[in-house]
C-alpha cells in the first residue's frame, strides 16, 4: 500500500508527515532481550542490515505538544515536542 503524505502549514512553517500502514510491531521475547544484553554476541554499533548489504529503514513520529512564549523582537518561541521511533 502506498504511504500517505500530509503537508500542512503550521505557524508559517511547512510540515510534511508521511503516514505508512506497513509498520508492524512484534513483542520482545526474553531470549531476544538476553541476546541484546550479551556483549559477546551482539554488536550495538552495527546497523540491523549491515551484513545484508541493504539500507536500514527507520520509522519515526513527531508529536507537537504546544508552542508558546512568542517574541516578535527576537523571533524566539518555546516548543514542546515528542519523538517516537
PyMOL Python script that loads the backbone (N, CA, C, O; Angstrom):
from pymol import cmd

cmd.read_pdbstr("""\
ATOM      1  N   UNK A   1       0.841  -1.175   0.000  1.00  0.00           N
ATOM      2  CA  UNK A   1       0.000   0.000   0.000  1.00  0.00           C
ATOM      3  C   UNK A   1       0.889   1.242   0.000  1.00  0.00           C
ATOM      4  O   UNK A   1       1.911   1.272   0.686  1.00  0.00           O
ATOM      5  N   UNK A   2       0.519   2.235  -0.741  1.00  0.00           N
ATOM      6  CA  UNK A   2       1.259   3.497  -0.832  1.00  0.00           C
ATOM      7  C   UNK A   2       1.149   4.288   0.461  1.00  0.00           C
ATOM      8  O   UNK A   2       0.059   4.391   1.024  1.00  0.00           O
ATOM      9  N   UNK A   3       2.259   4.853   0.949  1.00  0.00           N
ATOM     10  CA  UNK A   3       2.159   5.708   2.132  1.00  0.00           C
ATOM     11  C   UNK A   3       1.442   7.007   1.800  1.00  0.00           C
ATOM     12  O   UNK A   3       1.546   7.514   0.683  1.00  0.00           O
ATOM     13  N   UNK A   4       0.722   7.538   2.766  1.00  0.00           N
ATOM     14  CA  UNK A   4       0.016   8.804   2.588  1.00  0.00           C
ATOM     15  C   UNK A   4       0.936   9.933   3.018  1.00  0.00           C
ATOM     16  O   UNK A   4       1.603   9.826   4.047  1.00  0.00           O
ATOM     17  N   UNK A   5       0.984  10.998   2.260  1.00  0.00           N
ATOM     18  CA  UNK A   5       1.821  12.148   2.574  1.00  0.00           C
ATOM     19  C   UNK A   5       0.911  13.323   2.899  1.00  0.00           C
ATOM     20  O   UNK A   5       0.069  13.706   2.087  1.00  0.00           O
ATOM     21  N   UNK A   6       1.080  13.889   4.081  1.00  0.00           N
ATOM     22  CA  UNK A   6       0.290  15.037   4.517  1.00  0.00           C
ATOM     23  C   UNK A   6       1.202  16.254   4.596  1.00  0.00           C
ATOM     24  O   UNK A   6       2.249  16.204   5.242  1.00  0.00           O
ATOM     25  N   UNK A   7       0.820  17.319   3.959  1.00  0.00           N
ATOM     26  CA  UNK A   7       1.575  18.569   4.001  1.00  0.00           C
ATOM     27  C   UNK A   7       0.651  19.635   4.580  1.00  0.00           C
ATOM     28  O   UNK A   7      -0.462  19.827   4.091  1.00  0.00           O
ATOM     29  N   UNK A   8       1.107  20.325   5.616  1.00  0.00           N
ATOM     30  CA  UNK A   8       0.275  21.369   6.194  1.00  0.00           C
ATOM     31  C   UNK A   8       1.139  22.530   6.654  1.00  0.00           C
ATOM     32  O   UNK A   8       2.338  22.377   6.890  1.00  0.00           O
ATOM     33  N   UNK A   9       0.517  23.683   6.775  1.00  0.00           N
ATOM     34  CA  UNK A   9       1.186  24.912   7.195  1.00  0.00           C
ATOM     35  C   UNK A   9       0.975  25.088   8.689  1.00  0.00           C
ATOM     36  O   UNK A   9      -0.158  25.049   9.170  1.00  0.00           O
ATOM     37  N   UNK A  10       2.068  25.282   9.426  1.00  0.00           N
ATOM     38  CA  UNK A  10       1.988  25.368  10.877  1.00  0.00           C
ATOM     39  C   UNK A  10       2.796  26.566  11.332  1.00  0.00           C
ATOM     40  O   UNK A  10       4.026  26.521  11.337  1.00  0.00           O
ATOM     41  N   UNK A  11       2.117  27.638  11.716  1.00  0.00           N
ATOM     42  CA  UNK A  11       2.755  28.876  12.165  1.00  0.00           C
ATOM     43  C   UNK A  11       3.812  29.365  11.169  1.00  0.00           C
ATOM     44  O   UNK A  11       4.903  29.774  11.568  1.00  0.00           O
ATOM     45  N   UNK A  12       3.492  29.323   9.908  1.00  0.00           N
ATOM     46  CA  UNK A  12       4.395  29.830   8.881  1.00  0.00           C
ATOM     47  C   UNK A  12       5.410  28.821   8.388  1.00  0.00           C
ATOM     48  O   UNK A  12       6.170  29.124   7.468  1.00  0.00           O
ATOM     49  N   UNK A  13       5.448  27.635   8.965  1.00  0.00           N
ATOM     50  CA  UNK A  13       6.379  26.600   8.537  1.00  0.00           C
ATOM     51  C   UNK A  13       5.610  25.500   7.824  1.00  0.00           C
ATOM     52  O   UNK A  13       4.490  25.168   8.211  1.00  0.00           O
ATOM     53  N   UNK A  14       6.204  24.942   6.798  1.00  0.00           N
ATOM     54  CA  UNK A  14       5.573  23.835   6.082  1.00  0.00           C
ATOM     55  C   UNK A  14       6.034  22.542   6.738  1.00  0.00           C
ATOM     56  O   UNK A  14       7.233  22.275   6.826  1.00  0.00           O
ATOM     57  N   UNK A  15       5.085  21.747   7.195  1.00  0.00           N
ATOM     58  CA  UNK A  15       5.386  20.475   7.840  1.00  0.00           C
ATOM     59  C   UNK A  15       4.962  19.357   6.899  1.00  0.00           C
ATOM     60  O   UNK A  15       3.898  19.433   6.284  1.00  0.00           O
ATOM     61  N   UNK A  16       5.777  18.331   6.783  1.00  0.00           N
ATOM     62  CA  UNK A  16       5.475  17.175   5.948  1.00  0.00           C
ATOM     63  C   UNK A  16       5.434  15.947   6.846  1.00  0.00           C
ATOM     64  O   UNK A  16       6.345  15.717   7.642  1.00  0.00           O
ATOM     65  N   UNK A  17       4.373  15.161   6.712  1.00  0.00           N
ATOM     66  CA  UNK A  17       4.238  13.953   7.506  1.00  0.00           C
ATOM     67  C   UNK A  17       3.910  12.801   6.567  1.00  0.00           C
ATOM     68  O   UNK A  17       3.009  12.908   5.735  1.00  0.00           O
ATOM     69  N   UNK A  18       4.632  11.715   6.698  1.00  0.00           N
ATOM     70  CA  UNK A  18       4.381  10.522   5.900  1.00  0.00           C
ATOM     71  C   UNK A  18       3.732   9.486   6.809  1.00  0.00           C
ATOM     72  O   UNK A  18       4.278   9.133   7.854  1.00  0.00           O
ATOM     73  N   UNK A  19       2.574   9.010   6.405  1.00  0.00           N
ATOM     74  CA  UNK A  19       1.843   8.017   7.177  1.00  0.00           C
ATOM     75  C   UNK A  19       1.905   6.704   6.410  1.00  0.00           C
ATOM     76  O   UNK A  19       1.437   6.610   5.276  1.00  0.00           O
ATOM     77  N   UNK A  20       2.479   5.711   7.033  1.00  0.00           N
ATOM     78  CA  UNK A  20       2.636   4.410   6.395  1.00  0.00           C
ATOM     79  C   UNK A  20       1.863   3.370   7.189  1.00  0.00           C
ATOM     80  O   UNK A  20       1.838   3.406   8.419  1.00  0.00           O
ATOM     81  N   UNK A  21       1.236   2.448   6.479  1.00  0.00           N
ATOM     82  CA  UNK A  21       0.466   1.408   7.145  1.00  0.00           C
ATOM     83  C   UNK A  21       1.211   0.081   7.182  1.00  0.00           C
ATOM     84  O   UNK A  21       0.664  -0.911   7.665  1.00  0.00           O
ATOM     85  N   UNK A  22       2.438   0.035   6.686  1.00  0.00           N
ATOM     86  CA  UNK A  22       3.163  -1.227   6.641  1.00  0.00           C
ATOM     87  C   UNK A  22       4.146  -1.396   7.799  1.00  0.00           C
ATOM     88  O   UNK A  22       5.080  -2.191   7.702  1.00  0.00           O
ATOM     89  N   UNK A  23       3.947  -0.662   8.886  1.00  0.00           N
ATOM     90  CA  UNK A  23       4.793  -0.790  10.062  1.00  0.00           C
ATOM     91  C   UNK A  23       4.144  -1.805  10.996  1.00  0.00           C
ATOM     92  O   UNK A  23       2.980  -1.665  11.371  1.00  0.00           O
ATOM     93  N   UNK A  24       4.915  -2.833  11.369  1.00  0.00           N
ATOM     94  CA  UNK A  24       4.398  -3.887  12.231  1.00  0.00           C
ATOM     95  C   UNK A  24       5.223  -3.936  13.513  1.00  0.00           C
ATOM     96  O   UNK A  24       6.445  -3.790  13.472  1.00  0.00           O
ATOM     97  N   UNK A  25       4.573  -4.135  14.627  1.00  0.00           N
ATOM     98  CA  UNK A  25       5.238  -4.212  15.914  1.00  0.00           C
ATOM     99  C   UNK A  25       5.209  -5.652  16.403  1.00  0.00           C
ATOM    100  O   UNK A  25       4.169  -6.308  16.361  1.00  0.00           O
ATOM    101  N   UNK A  26       6.358  -6.144  16.870  1.00  0.00           N
ATOM    102  CA  UNK A  26       6.483  -7.506  17.368  1.00  0.00           C
ATOM    103  C   UNK A  26       6.915  -7.431  18.827  1.00  0.00           C
ATOM    104  O   UNK A  26       7.888  -6.743  19.135  1.00  0.00           O
ATOM    105  N   UNK A  27       6.220  -8.116  19.737  1.00  0.00           N
ATOM    106  CA  UNK A  27       6.647  -8.076  21.142  1.00  0.00           C
ATOM    107  C   UNK A  27       8.005  -8.752  21.316  1.00  0.00           C
ATOM    108  O   UNK A  27       8.325  -9.711  20.614  1.00  0.00           O
ATOM    109  N   UNK A  28       8.797  -8.244  22.255  1.00  0.00           N
ATOM    110  CA  UNK A  28      10.137  -8.774  22.501  1.00  0.00           C
ATOM    111  C   UNK A  28      10.064  -9.976  23.432  1.00  0.00           C
ATOM    112  O   UNK A  28       9.374  -9.945  24.451  1.00  0.00           O
ATOM    113  N   UNK A  29      10.787 -11.043  23.070  1.00  0.00           N
ATOM    114  CA  UNK A  29      10.842 -12.224  23.926  1.00  0.00           C
ATOM    115  C   UNK A  29      12.011 -12.095  24.897  1.00  0.00           C
ATOM    116  O   UNK A  29      12.904 -11.273  24.694  1.00  0.00           O
ATOM    117  N   UNK A  30      12.003 -12.900  25.940  1.00  0.00           N
ATOM    118  CA  UNK A  30      13.091 -12.869  26.938  1.00  0.00           C
ATOM    119  C   UNK A  30      14.412 -13.297  26.301  1.00  0.00           C
ATOM    120  O   UNK A  30      15.463 -12.749  26.636  1.00  0.00           O
ATOM    121  N   UNK A  31      14.372 -14.274  25.383  1.00  0.00           N
ATOM    122  CA  UNK A  31      15.597 -14.717  24.706  1.00  0.00           C
ATOM    123  C   UNK A  31      16.215 -13.616  23.866  1.00  0.00           C
ATOM    124  O   UNK A  31      17.438 -13.485  23.814  1.00  0.00           O
ATOM    125  N   UNK A  32      15.380 -12.823  23.206  1.00  0.00           N
ATOM    126  CA  UNK A  32      15.884 -11.715  22.394  1.00  0.00           C
ATOM    127  C   UNK A  32      16.520 -10.641  23.270  1.00  0.00           C
ATOM    128  O   UNK A  32      17.555 -10.079  22.911  1.00  0.00           O
ATOM    129  N   UNK A  33      15.912 -10.357  24.405  1.00  0.00           N
ATOM    130  CA  UNK A  33      16.472  -9.363  25.323  1.00  0.00           C
ATOM    131  C   UNK A  33      17.808  -9.853  25.881  1.00  0.00           C
ATOM    132  O   UNK A  33      18.741  -9.065  26.034  1.00  0.00           O
ATOM    133  N   UNK A  34      17.906 -11.164  26.188  1.00  0.00           N
ATOM    134  CA  UNK A  34      19.181 -11.719  26.653  1.00  0.00           C
ATOM    135  C   UNK A  34      20.259 -11.596  25.588  1.00  0.00           C
ATOM    136  O   UNK A  34      21.416 -11.326  25.912  1.00  0.00           O
ATOM    137  N   UNK A  35      19.899 -11.790  24.318  1.00  0.00           N
ATOM    138  CA  UNK A  35      20.859 -11.631  23.224  1.00  0.00           C
ATOM    139  C   UNK A  35      21.373 -10.200  23.151  1.00  0.00           C
ATOM    140  O   UNK A  35      22.569  -9.985  22.951  1.00  0.00           O
ATOM    141  N   UNK A  36      20.497  -9.226  23.308  1.00  0.00           N
ATOM    142  CA  UNK A  36      20.910  -7.826  23.247  1.00  0.00           C
ATOM    143  C   UNK A  36      21.824  -7.443  24.407  1.00  0.00           C
ATOM    144  O   UNK A  36      22.687  -6.578  24.261  1.00  0.00           O
ATOM    145  N   UNK A  37      21.638  -8.078  25.545  1.00  0.00           N
ATOM    146  CA  UNK A  37      22.450  -7.756  26.713  1.00  0.00           C
ATOM    147  C   UNK A  37      23.805  -8.459  26.707  1.00  0.00           C
ATOM    148  O   UNK A  37      24.694  -8.071  27.466  1.00  0.00           O
ATOM    149  N   UNK A  38      23.987  -9.485  25.869  1.00  0.00           N
ATOM    150  CA  UNK A  38      25.247 -10.223  25.798  1.00  0.00           C
ATOM    151  C   UNK A  38      26.200  -9.499  24.852  1.00  0.00           C
ATOM    152  O   UNK A  38      25.996  -9.508  23.638  1.00  0.00           O
ATOM    153  N   UNK A  39      27.241  -8.872  25.402  1.00  0.00           N
ATOM    154  CA  UNK A  39      28.169  -8.065  24.596  1.00  0.00           C
ATOM    155  C   UNK A  39      29.015  -8.908  23.648  1.00  0.00           C
ATOM    156  O   UNK A  39      29.529  -8.376  22.664  1.00  0.00           O
ATOM    157  N   UNK A  40      29.178 -10.199  23.910  1.00  0.00           N
ATOM    158  CA  UNK A  40      29.980 -11.066  23.038  1.00  0.00           C
ATOM    159  C   UNK A  40      29.214 -11.488  21.788  1.00  0.00           C
ATOM    160  O   UNK A  40      29.829 -11.800  20.768  1.00  0.00           O
ATOM    161  N   UNK A  41      27.895 -11.503  21.850  1.00  0.00           N
ATOM    162  CA  UNK A  41      27.079 -11.973  20.726  1.00  0.00           C
ATOM    163  C   UNK A  41      26.386 -10.858  19.960  1.00  0.00           C
ATOM    164  O   UNK A  41      25.884 -11.094  18.861  1.00  0.00           O
ATOM    165  N   UNK A  42      26.343  -9.646  20.511  1.00  0.00           N
ATOM    166  CA  UNK A  42      25.598  -8.557  19.877  1.00  0.00           C
ATOM    167  C   UNK A  42      26.479  -7.325  19.755  1.00  0.00           C
ATOM    168  O   UNK A  42      27.058  -6.868  20.740  1.00  0.00           O
ATOM    169  N   UNK A  43      26.580  -6.784  18.536  1.00  0.00           N
ATOM    170  CA  UNK A  43      27.348  -5.567  18.281  1.00  0.00           C
ATOM    171  C   UNK A  43      26.373  -4.396  18.246  1.00  0.00           C
ATOM    172  O   UNK A  43      25.617  -4.241  17.287  1.00  0.00           O
ATOM    173  N   UNK A  44      26.392  -3.574  19.288  1.00  0.00           N
ATOM    174  CA  UNK A  44      25.441  -2.467  19.356  1.00  0.00           C
ATOM    175  C   UNK A  44      25.777  -1.339  18.391  1.00  0.00           C
ATOM    176  O   UNK A  44      24.970  -0.427  18.214  1.00  0.00           O
ATOM    177  N   UNK A  45      26.945  -1.379  17.765  1.00  0.00           N
ATOM    178  CA  UNK A  45      27.331  -0.337  16.816  1.00  0.00           C
ATOM    179  C   UNK A  45      26.993  -0.709  15.369  1.00  0.00           C
ATOM    180  O   UNK A  45      27.086   0.147  14.488  1.00  0.00           O
ATOM    181  N   UNK A  46      26.609  -1.947  15.101  1.00  0.00           N
ATOM    182  CA  UNK A  46      26.263  -2.379  13.745  1.00  0.00           C
ATOM    183  C   UNK A  46      24.796  -2.067  13.460  1.00  0.00           C
ATOM    184  O   UNK A  46      23.948  -2.176  14.345  1.00  0.00           O
ATOM    185  N   UNK A  47      24.505  -1.680  12.222  1.00  0.00           N
ATOM    186  CA  UNK A  47      23.110  -1.470  11.829  1.00  0.00           C
ATOM    187  C   UNK A  47      22.430  -2.828  11.647  1.00  0.00           C
ATOM    188  O   UNK A  47      23.120  -3.819  11.412  1.00  0.00           O
ATOM    189  N   UNK A  48      21.108  -2.905  11.748  1.00  0.00           N
ATOM    190  CA  UNK A  48      20.422  -4.196  11.636  1.00  0.00           C
ATOM    191  C   UNK A  48      20.650  -4.911  10.308  1.00  0.00           C
ATOM    192  O   UNK A  48      20.647  -6.141  10.265  1.00  0.00           O
ATOM    193  N   UNK A  49      20.844  -4.175   9.241  1.00  0.00           N
ATOM    194  CA  UNK A  49      21.032  -4.804   7.927  1.00  0.00           C
ATOM    195  C   UNK A  49      22.447  -4.601   7.399  1.00  0.00           C
ATOM    196  O   UNK A  49      22.657  -4.620   6.186  1.00  0.00           O
ATOM    197  N   UNK A  50      23.415  -4.408   8.279  1.00  0.00           N
ATOM    198  CA  UNK A  50      24.790  -4.140   7.852  1.00  0.00           C
ATOM    199  C   UNK A  50      25.360  -5.295   7.039  1.00  0.00           C
ATOM    200  O   UNK A  50      26.048  -5.057   6.046  1.00  0.00           O
ATOM    201  N   UNK A  51      25.098  -6.523   7.426  1.00  0.00           N
ATOM    202  CA  UNK A  51      25.674  -7.681   6.749  1.00  0.00           C
ATOM    203  C   UNK A  51      24.812  -8.167   5.593  1.00  0.00           C
ATOM    204  O   UNK A  51      25.206  -9.098   4.891  1.00  0.00           O
ATOM    205  N   UNK A  52      23.655  -7.567   5.375  1.00  0.00           N
ATOM    206  CA  UNK A  52      22.783  -7.929   4.261  1.00  0.00           C
ATOM    207  C   UNK A  52      23.018  -7.055   3.040  1.00  0.00           C
ATOM    208  O   UNK A  52      22.524  -7.369   1.957  1.00  0.00           O
ATOM    209  N   UNK A  53      23.768  -5.956   3.190  1.00  0.00           N
ATOM    210  CA  UNK A  53      24.009  -5.051   2.071  1.00  0.00           C
ATOM    211  C   UNK A  53      22.800  -4.197   1.724  1.00  0.00           C
ATOM    212  O   UNK A  53      22.683  -3.722   0.594  1.00  0.00           O
ATOM    213  N   UNK A  54      21.905  -3.998   2.672  1.00  0.00           N
ATOM    214  CA  UNK A  54      20.695  -3.213   2.433  1.00  0.00           C
ATOM    215  C   UNK A  54      20.688  -1.998   3.349  1.00  0.00           C
ATOM    216  O   UNK A  54      21.401  -1.955   4.352  1.00  0.00           O
ATOM    217  N   UNK A  55      19.879  -1.019   2.994  1.00  0.00           N
ATOM    218  CA  UNK A  55      19.697   0.147   3.858  1.00  0.00           C
ATOM    219  C   UNK A  55      18.754  -0.217   5.000  1.00  0.00           C
ATOM    220  O   UNK A  55      17.892  -1.082   4.850  1.00  0.00           O
ATOM    221  N   UNK A  56      18.921   0.439   6.125  1.00  0.00           N
ATOM    222  CA  UNK A  56      18.051   0.229   7.276  1.00  0.00           C
ATOM    223  C   UNK A  56      16.951   1.279   7.259  1.00  0.00           C
ATOM    224  O   UNK A  56      17.237   2.476   7.290  1.00  0.00           O
ATOM    225  N   UNK A  57      15.700   0.846   7.212  1.00  0.00           N
ATOM    226  CA  UNK A  57      14.563   1.762   7.247  1.00  0.00           C
ATOM    227  C   UNK A  57      14.179   2.028   8.692  1.00  0.00           C
ATOM    228  O   UNK A  57      13.978   1.097   9.471  1.00  0.00           O
ATOM    229  N   UNK A  58      14.079   3.290   9.043  1.00  0.00           N
ATOM    230  CA  UNK A  58      13.708   3.687  10.397  1.00  0.00           C
ATOM    231  C   UNK A  58      12.456   4.548  10.305  1.00  0.00           C
ATOM    232  O   UNK A  58      12.444   5.559   9.604  1.00  0.00           O
ATOM    233  N   UNK A  59      11.408   4.150  11.009  1.00  0.00           N
ATOM    234  CA  UNK A  59      10.174   4.934  11.060  1.00  0.00           C
ATOM    235  C   UNK A  59      10.192   5.785  12.318  1.00  0.00           C
ATOM    236  O   UNK A  59      10.682   5.359  13.363  1.00  0.00           O
ATOM    237  N   UNK A  60       9.653   6.986  12.207  1.00  0.00           N
ATOM    238  CA  UNK A  60       9.674   7.913  13.327  1.00  0.00           C
ATOM    239  C   UNK A  60       8.414   8.762  13.293  1.00  0.00           C
ATOM    240  O   UNK A  60       7.905   9.090  12.221  1.00  0.00           O
ATOM    241  N   UNK A  61       7.918   9.112  14.464  1.00  0.00           N
ATOM    242  CA  UNK A  61       6.781  10.021  14.529  1.00  0.00           C
ATOM    243  C   UNK A  61       7.143  11.198  15.423  1.00  0.00           C
ATOM    244  O   UNK A  61       7.956  11.077  16.339  1.00  0.00           O
ATOM    245  N   UNK A  62       6.525  12.333  15.140  1.00  0.00           N
ATOM    246  CA  UNK A  62       6.778  13.548  15.902  1.00  0.00           C
ATOM    247  C   UNK A  62       5.428  14.125  16.317  1.00  0.00           C
ATOM    248  O   UNK A  62       4.536  14.297  15.485  1.00  0.00           O
ATOM    249  N   UNK A  63       5.282  14.423  17.604  1.00  0.00           N
ATOM    250  CA  UNK A  63       4.059  14.991  18.135  1.00  0.00           C
ATOM    251  C   UNK A  63       4.387  16.341  18.747  1.00  0.00           C
ATOM    252  O   UNK A  63       5.237  16.433  19.633  1.00  0.00           O
ATOM    253  N   UNK A  64       3.719  17.390  18.280  1.00  0.00           N
ATOM    254  CA  UNK A  64       3.928  18.730  18.824  1.00  0.00           C
ATOM    255  C   UNK A  64       2.889  18.960  19.913  1.00  0.00           C
ATOM    256  O   UNK A  64       1.691  19.040  19.644  1.00  0.00           O
ATOM    257  N   UNK A  65       3.370  19.065  21.139  1.00  0.00           N
ATOM    258  CA  UNK A  65       2.504  19.263  22.305  1.00  0.00           C
ATOM    259  C   UNK A  65       1.985  20.689  22.361  1.00  0.00           C
ATOM    260  O   UNK A  65       0.809  20.908  22.650  1.00  0.00           O
ATOM    261  N   UNK A  66       2.852  21.668  22.086  1.00  0.00           N
ATOM    262  CA  UNK A  66       2.411  23.052  22.141  1.00  0.00           C
ATOM    263  C   UNK A  66       3.509  24.022  21.761  1.00  0.00           C
ATOM    264  O   UNK A  66       4.698  23.712  21.844  1.00  0.00           O
ATOM    265  N   UNK A  67       3.084  25.207  21.341  1.00  0.00           N
ATOM    266  CA  UNK A  67       4.001  26.298  21.012  1.00  0.00           C
ATOM    267  C   UNK A  67       3.530  27.513  21.797  1.00  0.00           C
ATOM    268  O   UNK A  67       2.349  27.859  21.772  1.00  0.00           O
ATOM    269  N   UNK A  68       4.471  28.163  22.501  1.00  0.00           N
ATOM    270  CA  UNK A  68       4.095  29.309  23.323  1.00  0.00           C
ATOM    271  C   UNK A  68       5.278  30.257  23.454  1.00  0.00           C
ATOM    272  O   UNK A  68       6.334  30.034  22.860  1.00  0.00           O
ATOM    273  N   UNK A  69       5.095  31.305  24.229  1.00  0.00           N
ATOM    274  CA  UNK A  69       6.136  32.306  24.540  1.00  0.00           C
ATOM    275  C   UNK A  69       6.753  32.906  23.278  1.00  0.00           C
ATOM    276  O   UNK A  69       7.971  32.882  23.100  1.00  0.00           O
ATOM    277  N   UNK A  70       5.913  33.436  22.418  1.00  0.00           N
ATOM    278  CA  UNK A  70       6.399  34.052  21.188  1.00  0.00           C
ATOM    279  C   UNK A  70       7.006  35.421  21.480  1.00  0.00           C
ATOM    280  O   UNK A  70       6.464  36.184  22.280  1.00  0.00           O
ATOM    281  N   UNK A  71       8.126  35.731  20.838  1.00  0.00           N
ATOM    282  CA  UNK A  71       8.754  37.045  20.949  1.00  0.00           C
ATOM    283  C   UNK A  71       8.964  37.586  19.539  1.00  0.00           C
ATOM    284  O   UNK A  71       9.754  37.033  18.774  1.00  0.00           O
ATOM    285  N   UNK A  72       8.266  38.656  19.193  1.00  0.00           N
ATOM    286  CA  UNK A  72       8.379  39.234  17.853  1.00  0.00           C
ATOM    287  C   UNK A  72       9.733  39.907  17.641  1.00  0.00           C
ATOM    288  O   UNK A  72      10.233  39.942  16.516  1.00  0.00           O
ATOM    289  N   UNK A  73      10.327  40.438  18.695  1.00  0.00           N
ATOM    290  CA  UNK A  73      11.610  41.135  18.555  1.00  0.00           C
ATOM    291  C   UNK A  73      12.758  40.164  18.278  1.00  0.00           C
ATOM    292  O   UNK A  73      13.583  40.415  17.399  1.00  0.00           O
ATOM    293  N   UNK A  74      12.815  39.082  19.008  1.00  0.00           N
ATOM    294  CA  UNK A  74      13.937  38.143  18.863  1.00  0.00           C
ATOM    295  C   UNK A  74      13.582  36.918  18.030  1.00  0.00           C
ATOM    296  O   UNK A  74      14.448  36.088  17.752  1.00  0.00           O
ATOM    297  N   UNK A  75      12.323  36.794  17.630  1.00  0.00           N
ATOM    298  CA  UNK A  75      11.839  35.645  16.855  1.00  0.00           C
ATOM    299  C   UNK A  75      12.023  34.331  17.623  1.00  0.00           C
ATOM    300  O   UNK A  75      12.236  33.280  17.017  1.00  0.00           O
ATOM    301  N   UNK A  76      11.942  34.391  18.948  1.00  0.00           N
ATOM    302  CA  UNK A  76      12.063  33.203  19.786  1.00  0.00           C
ATOM    303  C   UNK A  76      10.680  32.671  20.130  1.00  0.00           C
ATOM    304  O   UNK A  76       9.697  33.410  20.153  1.00  0.00           O
ATOM    305  N   UNK A  77      10.629  31.388  20.394  1.00  0.00           N
ATOM    306  CA  UNK A  77       9.400  30.755  20.847  1.00  0.00           C
ATOM    307  C   UNK A  77       9.762  29.499  21.630  1.00  0.00           C
ATOM    308  O   UNK A  77      10.890  29.011  21.551  1.00  0.00           O
ATOM    309  N   UNK A  78       8.818  28.991  22.368  1.00  0.00           N
ATOM    310  CA  UNK A  78       9.001  27.775  23.156  1.00  0.00           C
ATOM    311  C   UNK A  78       8.193  26.669  22.484  1.00  0.00           C
ATOM    312  O   UNK A  78       7.005  26.846  22.213  1.00  0.00           O
ATOM    313  N   UNK A  79       8.825  25.537  22.217  1.00  0.00           N
ATOM    314  CA  UNK A  79       8.188  24.431  21.507  1.00  0.00           C
ATOM    315  C   UNK A  79       8.355  23.156  22.320  1.00  0.00           C
ATOM    316  O   UNK A  79       9.473  22.792  22.686  1.00  0.00           O
ATOM    317  N   UNK A  80       7.254  22.479  22.602  1.00  0.00           N
ATOM    318  CA  UNK A  80       7.274  21.178  23.275  1.00  0.00           C
ATOM    319  C   UNK A  80       6.901  20.118  22.253  1.00  0.00           C
ATOM    320  O   UNK A  80       5.811  20.153  21.682  1.00  0.00           O
ATOM    321  N   UNK A  81       7.815  19.171  22.022  1.00  0.00           N
ATOM    322  CA  UNK A  81       7.527  18.107  21.062  1.00  0.00           C
ATOM    323  C   UNK A  81       8.088  16.786  21.565  1.00  0.00           C
ATOM    324  O   UNK A  81       9.021  16.746  22.366  1.00  0.00           O
ATOM    325  N   UNK A  82       7.498  15.716  21.077  1.00  0.00           N
ATOM    326  CA  UNK A  82       7.911  14.363  21.427  1.00  0.00           C
ATOM    327  C   UNK A  82       8.265  13.619  20.148  1.00  0.00           C
ATOM    328  O   UNK A  82       7.576  13.740  19.136  1.00  0.00           O
ATOM    329  N   UNK A  83       9.344  12.852  20.203  1.00  0.00           N
ATOM    330  CA  UNK A  83       9.748  11.997  19.095  1.00  0.00           C
ATOM    331  C   UNK A  83       9.595  10.544  19.528  1.00  0.00           C
ATOM    332  O   UNK A  83       9.902  10.188  20.666  1.00  0.00           O
ATOM    333  N   UNK A  84       9.120   9.713  18.610  1.00  0.00           N
ATOM    334  CA  UNK A  84       8.985   8.288  18.887  1.00  0.00           C
ATOM    335  C   UNK A  84       9.547   7.520  17.709  1.00  0.00           C
ATOM    336  O   UNK A  84       9.244   7.812  16.552  1.00  0.00           O
ATOM    337  N   UNK A  85      10.369   6.537  18.024  1.00  0.00           N
ATOM    338  CA  UNK A  85      10.967   5.730  16.959  1.00  0.00           C
ATOM    339  C   UNK A  85      10.316   4.379  16.936  1.00  0.00           C
ATOM    340  O   UNK A  85      10.671   3.536  16.111  1.00  0.00           O
TER     341      UNK A  85
END
""", "prot")
cmd.dss("prot")
cmd.show_as("cartoon", "prot")
cmd.util.cbc("prot")
cmd.orient("prot")
